[in-house]
Amino acid sequence: MNNRKRKKTWKDTLVKYILLTIAGIILFHFGSEVAYAERGYKAIGGEGFALLLPLFYLIISRTVQDFVLDLRELKKDEQQAEYIHGRGKERQKG
C-alpha cells in the first residue's frame, strides 16, 4: 500500500476554489433570503461577505502556512543555537 502524498496540481486548486465559490453563492442566497424575511425589503448587507469565501480561504490558509513555517524556522534556529553554544562550552572547559 502506497501512503505517499499526491502532489497538488493546478487542477486540484481550481476545483477547490470553484467549490468554495459555489458554496459562497449558496450561502449568499440563503443569507439574503433570511435577511429579506427579517428586514422586509431587498438589500445586501453582511450576507455579501459569503461571496468572498474563496478570498477569505486564500488569505487565512496562507497566513496559517506562513505561521507554521515561521515556527519551524524558529525551532530549527533554537536547536542550532543550542548545538553551537553547547559545543562552545565544551571547548572552553577542555
LINBELWO-V389705 format. One line per field, one symbol per residue. ss: DSSP state (2 for helix, 1 for strand, 0 for the rest). A space follows every 10 residues. Layout:
ss: ???
//
This chain:
ss: 0000000002 2222222222 2222222222 2222222220 0000022222 2222222222 2222222222 2222222222 2222222222 2220
//
